[in-house]
Each structure stands twice: as C-alpha cells, then as structure tokens.
Amino acid sequence: MKRILIFCFLLLCYFLLYSNTVPVVSNVTAQQRGDGSFMVDIYYDVYDADGDALTITMQVSPDNGLTWTFSCTQISGDVGPNIYNGNDKHIIWNLGTEHPNIAGNNFKFRVNAYDGVNVDPFSWSFVPAGDYTWGEYNQIQTIDYDYMIMTYEVTNAEYKQFLDEAFVMDSIWIAGDYVKGYYPGDQYTSAGEQIFYSL
C-alpha cells in the first residue's frame, strides 16, 4: 500500500509539473502619442489557461526585428510581476526620457509572458558599473558604465532560429563563406554591414 501511495504522489507531482500551459500574448499594438510627450502606448492581450500570476516583459527592435536589444527600461503599467489574464493590457514607455534623440520607422515591439514555470530564454540582466574579477587569475577590472547581458546563454538552436527568421525577412544574406546583415549602429558600434556567422 505504501508503494502505491508513493507512486500516486510521484505521478501527481509529474502531472502538476508538466501539465502547465504556456501563456499566450496576442494583439500587440504600439503607437507614439501625438502630443509631443514622446510617450509610446503599447496594448496587448494575455491569456494563461492555468490562471497563473504572470511576469510581463517587453522587448523593442529598432531594425524591423533583426535585433531585440534596444533598451526599454522606462516603462510602467501592465508590466512586471503579478499580471493576470485580460485584454487591452497597457504598457507606457517613456521613450523621450530614455532615448531623447531617437527617431525611426522600423520599430517593432514584443511582449513576453512568463508564469514562473516556463523560463524566459531571452531575459536580460542589468550589470552596474564597478570592479569585477576577470580571467584565470582573478584580475580586477573596472567597467565604468552600466550594461545589459543575457541571463542565459543563447543555444545553437536559438541562434539558428534567429538566422532563419532574419533570412526569410531579407535582413541577412549569404556572401561567400559568411552570413552578413546590416546593423543600424548604436553608441558603441558604427552602422554598417556585419558578419553574423561564418559558414
């Protein structure tokens, strides 16, 4: 009898762990306000069949979906932890404060929902300026600026998916032994043709 109870308990744990449904985000729209405030309103619907409390994150691409690393930290509204199912959820992005000199027509927005069971493979972590140990002998290095780094390593399969999607959108091309694409540039890297992969 004891073995049967243990087996039933393990079966229940397995069912609870693996029966979780991934949340679905849909109907994402974004519009910059016309009042000169440079605020951007993002609306979305989210549904989780399990009714879990969700953590909502947002990503912005300045280059029509080629890259998704554009900073968007000045956000408020239905974003962050403890967001539940609903339609017309609203995120407000203070673009003018975060990027006062940015303009463009190739912006895309992605809203992500996580229920604590499914890991966000594309989450970013903030690293503040400061002293860090580096290398085999723990040398002290100073980085005098804040930056963001991916929380988890990008797998080969994820990078292949990124390249496949970019190729379909004509954002990258094959030139000889290289996969190349145009990078619009940022404060550290000049705009121009970049190598994304060596064949």
Phi, psi and omega in degrees: 000320181298320179296322180295318179296318178297316179298317180295321178296314179296321178296319178296317177299316179299315181298315181295324182287317188258359179267001181298139179261137180288133177297151181240127174254135180216170174055046179282125176229152178219140180211128175282139180292148181265015184263009180083004182277346183060026174272144179242129178260123178245128178242148179202161172250146177221141180218129174235117184299335180275350180070022182290156168291132186251153168254124183254130173236162180228142175236149180233135174247126178272355188233043173064030176097002180290315177231155182231036185252009181291129185296133174215071183262342181273064184236152179212175179101220184277067181214151184098200183280166173062044173256136183247171180312146174165166178254159178055038172296149191231123173247136177247124180249123177274076183299319183298325178284317185283323182223078188294339184243026183256136173215152178173163181246006185249025181281138173231152183235140178230127177251129183244142178236133180228139184253013180087348178259317180268123183283139176279105182288346183248022180286153181243147178242139180277131177241114181283157175301150178157191180266139180223152172275148185216140171081181184298328184255018176052049176291146179275124177240145178249126174250119189265021178215152174283153175205169178248144177223148179296137181293322181241151177294146175281127179281163176300321180295320179294319180292323176297318178299317177301314181294319179299314180294319179294324180293318179298326181275004182061027178273342176227164180211164178259126179230102182066240181263016186231149168261119185240160177201168179267131176249127186288350178093159175210194185290345182250334185234132180289153176293149177150186181287134180234151174269123180261338182197144176254122183284000000 
